[in-house]
Amino acid sequence: MNVQPYAIGLQPNNQYQLDVNVLPYRSSDVINTQSISFKPAENQVGDTIPNVTVPIPHKPGIYNIDV
């Protein structure tokens, strides 16, 4: 999944943090979390937020990914 800052209304040259959490379905227990900081450039056309890799458990199940 790619998120483009200009498409979600982020202001250029401001520092932002993106948190991604993996949770089992219908649970509030976070299995894995990743965080990145980024600053959109002034010319945001084509800019994307850096990739975040979040491991998904090997155990079969349904998981929510919260961004």
Buried (B, 14 or more C-beta within 10 A) or exposed (E): EEBBBBEEEBEEEEEEEBEBBBBBEEEEEEBBEEEEEBEBEEEBEEBBBEEBEBEEEEEEEEBEEEE
